[in-house]
Amino acid sequence: MMISRLCNSAIARTTVNSLFAHVAVLLLGFILFLQPAHACSEKSLDAIFSPERSTQRLLDIEAAMARAQAKHGVIPKSAADEITRKARADLVPQSELRAERDIVRHRMVALLNIWRKSLNEEGGRYVHFGATTVDIYDTATMLQIDQVLAELNICLTETIGTMAVMALEHRDTVMIGRTIGQHAQPISFGKKVSVWIGEFRRHQDRLGEIRQRVRRSAILKGAVGNYSGLGNKAIAVEKSFAAELGFDEPYLSDWHGTRDVIAEYALFLGLMSKSHARMGQEIFLLQSTDIAEVRESLPASAVGSSSMPHKQNPIAPEALVQSGRVIPRLAEILQDDVINLFERDNISRQSPVITEISIATGSMMRTLNKLLEGLSVNATNMRSNIDRTNGFVMSQKIVFALAAHVGKTKAEAIVKDIIYHHRTGSRSFAEALRADHRIADILSRSQIEQLLDPAKIDLESQRQIERIAAGAE
């Protein structure tokens, strides 16, 4: 559907004298066509936190550590091969793992006890050699966050693509711009959407920056972060360990007790939720009965009210506003984990909030994208709302046209005087201007009509929309 809309938009643009827009739309369509088929998939994100996937991640970390140790002669290669070969979640059944945890009351020991049953004698002897539980679980958390960020980046790319289609499609769809809750000047709906695009591209930039720090956070520093378990090859082993996991060279400093990277991740999700909530609130208001400029797409079976059949209440916009309240509260909890005791404590390790905030963010992003893809734009109502003020919202155009003859200060004073005397009357702004000699002596009837036409979108605004939609910023 999106590609079809792009093609139709491209054809329409060719009638408007903009080759740039035509090329931009088609290029955008090609980019969207290349997007992964699982884009913004609920299953992909939820699977990251499944018990089976979490167990497999821990086994993968143990295997990567064994290979890194073997590379530097810390353990035999044959032991590393055995550990890698048996790093399979099916060898650690969830039911047995839960039962063992109830006995030993230690998650890592429980996993190792079950897993060692499948390892040969040598593998069992060298598995988890020189490491501590927090090394494994903190690295697992970073792998988890990295995978979540990869999925959220796909969601952002899809959302930005949807917005770009909408911006180009409505480059010339005029509506009233509102500042401080009041009618200000006409803009295009495409311009409004281009603001959303810029905001979400900045989020994508932030995501990339945070991911760089996450990918330097594999850790194998031991119980108190001083490499005491791996001897004089510890730093080299840790570097190889990170590489085995597909991560970048790890930070040399111990971060077990400093959770700033996790806190930054949570704050980023909270910030994104505010952008989603702002959009949800705006769409909520724009589709209110008194404005009615856009409408959420809902199936015919959707019930707006149990007692008022005529109502079509907003669903997705409300959900987005709610996300903007809940996700930042979850982020606050993860900020508290920055306050650790001494080298580290275990108060908040493996916080379920990481799972909760990540899944909530993915759900929020899918909600927005679905809302945008089905959003109906009522251009007729947009124009009607502009006309509600009888043309007075075009006052700045008159000021600038008049300023070329009498100076801006005097021009502003003249226009303000006309507005003061006629705004509450029955005359339109055009009639008031034509009747005033201070205007009529300078601007012709035709000039006034052209200046007061809200459909005349400034060329620079059109270029702004096209360039933002095409990826410029």
HULINWO-V994689 format. One record per run of one state. SS is the DSSP state (helix for helix, strand for strand, loop for the rest). FROM is the first residue (numbers start at 0). TO is the last residue. If there is no record, write none. Layout:
BEGIN
ss:SS from:FROM to:TO
ss:SS from:FROM to:TO
END
This chain:
BEGIN
ss:loop from:0 to:0
ss:helix from:1 to:13
ss:loop from:14 to:17
ss:helix from:18 to:32
ss:loop from:33 to:40
ss:helix from:41 to:47
ss:loop from:48 to:49
ss:helix from:50 to:70
ss:loop from:71 to:75
ss:helix from:76 to:84
ss:loop from:85 to:87
ss:helix from:88 to:90
ss:loop from:91 to:92
ss:helix from:93 to:103
ss:loop from:104 to:105
ss:helix from:106 to:115
ss:loop from:116 to:119
ss:helix from:120 to:125
ss:loop from:126 to:131
ss:helix from:132 to:168
ss:loop from:169 to:172
ss:strand from:173 to:178
ss:loop from:179 to:180
ss:strand from:181 to:187
ss:helix from:188 to:213
ss:loop from:214 to:229
ss:helix from:230 to:243
ss:loop from:244 to:258
ss:helix from:259 to:285
ss:loop from:286 to:292
ss:strand from:293 to:294
ss:loop from:295 to:314
ss:helix from:315 to:335
ss:loop from:336 to:350
ss:helix from:351 to:372
ss:loop from:373 to:374
ss:strand from:375 to:376
ss:loop from:377 to:377
ss:helix from:378 to:386
ss:loop from:387 to:390
ss:helix from:391 to:405
ss:loop from:406 to:406
ss:helix from:407 to:421
ss:loop from:422 to:427
ss:helix from:428 to:434
ss:loop from:435 to:435
ss:helix from:436 to:439
ss:loop from:440 to:443
ss:helix from:444 to:450
ss:loop from:451 to:457
ss:helix from:458 to:469
ss:loop from:470 to:472
END
